[in-house]
Amino acid sequence: MKRIVQTAGRNALNEFSPEFAHFNDDILFGENWNNQDIDLKTRSIITVVALMSSGITDSSLIYHLQNAKAHGVTQKEIAAIITHVAFYVGWPKGWAVFHLAKEVWQPEEGDLPYEDEAMRAHAKSMVFPIGQPNDAFAEYFVGQSYLAPISTDQIGIFNVTFEPGCRNNWHIHHAKSGGGQILVCVAGRGFYQEEGKEAVEMKPGDCINIPAEVKHWHGATPDEWFSHLAIEVPGVDCSNEWCEAVSEKEYARLK
């Protein structure tokens, strides 16, 4: 765990009250905040609640709200915390703290509306959007996937994102002629496997051509997010056949 270092006491009060500066920087923050019996996120929440309960809404609360955000408290969590505490310490205090919290959790340029840190990092690593939960095809996936249409006019191009461990079922793209699919990995790391063959790792820039009538599946590795463009190859009488899920035993063999 990164050690907390504080110099605010000495910066503001070293000449006027060196003893108070020492207690603030060396004891309160230097020892107490670095005590690992409580993690920093929990300690930040406790501190915000204590200040709110005392009716303190000055720069010290702003600092500790910022500290809470820095240690992983999300906007959804801080809103629930303030609401809960307001029932016990007073509704006006809740209003006052919300005014400050809204500023602290105000989205910055480039921020993305995902609470999961790994998901935000994955989204920032690619130019295509993650899109919406892929609910229409959820029954054909193990785990959560997301779908973002990129082109639906001349040919269909979709950005498909898989959370770690997510993969689609075995399936076949049927066509009388033409058809099939092209996959282009745009972020993260995943797998592609055809029936009867070993799985192939996919990394950004990798391209897989899938002919019609080939049974296959694709999805994320167990510990990384994965996104690929799915490009529908035009053909005659195209259709998809969804088959059985990739078993846990099959998937566990892949690394």
Residue pairs with C-beta under 8 A, 6 or more apart in sequence:
1 36
1 39
1 40
3 34
4 29
4 30
4 33
4 34
4 40
5 29
5 30
6 24
6 25
6 28
6 29
6 30
6 33
7 25
8 24
8 25
9 20
9 21
9 22
9 23
9 24
9 25
10 18
10 21
10 25
12 21
13 20
13 21
13 24
14 21
33 40
33 43
38 46
40 71
41 68
41 71
41 72
41 73
43 71
44 64
44 67
44 68
44 71
44 73
45 68
45 73
45 81
47 64
47 67
47 68
48 61
48 64
48 65
48 68
48 78
48 81
48 97
49 81
49 85
51 57
51 60
51 61
51 64
52 61
52 82
52 85
52 89
52 93
52 94
52 97
53 85
53 88
53 89
53 93
55 90
55 93
55 96
57 93
57 96
57 97
57 100
61 97
61 100
62 100
62 103
62 104
65 78
65 97
65 100
65 101
65 104
66 104
68 78
69 78
69 104
69 105
72 117
73 81
74 115
75 105
75 115
76 115
78 101
78 105
79 98
79 101
82 94
82 97
82 98
82 101
83 94
85 93
85 94
86 93
86 94
86 95
86 97
107 113
110 124
111 120
112 120
112 123
112 124
114 120
114 123
114 130
118 164
118 225
119 130
119 163
119 225
122 130
122 161
122 187
122 188
122 225
122 227
123 129
123 130
125 187
125 188
126 159
126 186
126 187
126 204
126 227
127 186
128 148
128 150
128 159
128 186
128 227
128 229
129 148
129 159
130 146
130 148
130 159
130 161
130 227
131 146
131 147
131 148
131 149
131 159
131 161
132 146
132 147
132 148
133 144
133 145
133 146
133 147
134 141
134 144
134 145
134 146
134 147
134 160
136 147
137 145
137 147
137 168
138 145
140 168
140 169
140 171
140 242
141 162
141 166
141 167
141 168
141 169
141 219
142 165
142 166
142 167
142 168
142 169
142 219
142 245
142 246
142 251
143 162
143 163
143 164
143 165
143 166
143 167
143 219
143 220
144 162
144 163
144 166
145 160
145 161
145 162
145 163
145 166
145 168
146 160
146 161
146 162
147 158
147 159
147 160
147 161
148 158
148 159
148 161
149 156
149 157
149 158
150 157
150 158
150 159
150 229
151 157
155 231
155 232
155 233
155 234
156 230
156 231
156 232
157 229
157 230
157 231
157 232
158 229
158 230
159 186
159 227
159 228
159 229
159 230
160 227
160 228
160 229
160 230
161 225
161 226
161 227
162 188
162 190
162 219
162 220
162 225
162 226
162 227
163 220
163 225
164 220
164 221
164 222
164 223
164 224
164 225
165 220
165 221
165 222
165 223
166 219
166 220
166 226
167 191
167 217
167 218
167 219
167 220
167 246
167 251
168 217
168 218
168 219
169 217
169 242
169 243
169 244
169 245
169 246
170 195
170 215
170 216
170 217
170 242
170 243
170 244
170 245
170 246
171 215
171 216
171 217
171 240
171 241
171 242
171 243
172 213
172 214
172 215
172 216
172 240
172 241
172 243
173 179
173 180
173 181
173 210
173 212
173 213
173 214
173 238
173 239
173 240
174 212
174 213
174 237
174 238
174 239
174 240
174 241
175 212
175 213
175 235
175 236
175 237
175 238
175 239
176 235
176 236
176 237
177 235
177 236
178 212
178 233
178 234
178 235
178 236
178 238
179 212
179 233
179 234
179 235
179 236
179 238
180 209
180 210
180 211
180 212
180 214
180 233
180 235
181 210
181 230
181 231
181 232
181 233
182 207
182 208
182 209
182 210
182 229
182 230
182 231
182 233
183 192
183 202
183 207
183 208
183 210
183 218
183 228
183 229
183 230
183 231
184 205
184 206
184 207
184 208
184 228
184 229
184 231
185 202
185 203
185 204
185 205
185 206
185 207
185 226
185 227
185 228
186 204
186 227
186 228
186 229
187 204
187 225
187 226
187 227
188 204
188 220
188 221
188 224
188 225
188 226
188 227
189 201
189 202
189 203
189 220
189 221
189 224
189 226
190 201
190 202
190 218
190 219
190 220
190 221
190 224
190 226
190 228
191 199
191 200
191 201
191 202
191 218
191 219
191 220
191 221
191 254
192 199
192 200
192 202
192 208
192 216
192 217
192 218
193 199
193 200
193 216
193 217
193 218
194 210
194 214
194 215
194 216
195 214
195 215
195 216
199 254
200 208
202 208
202 218
202 226
202 228
208 218
210 216
212 233
212 235
212 238
215 243
217 246
218 228
219 226
219 246
220 226
221 254
221 255
222 251
232 238
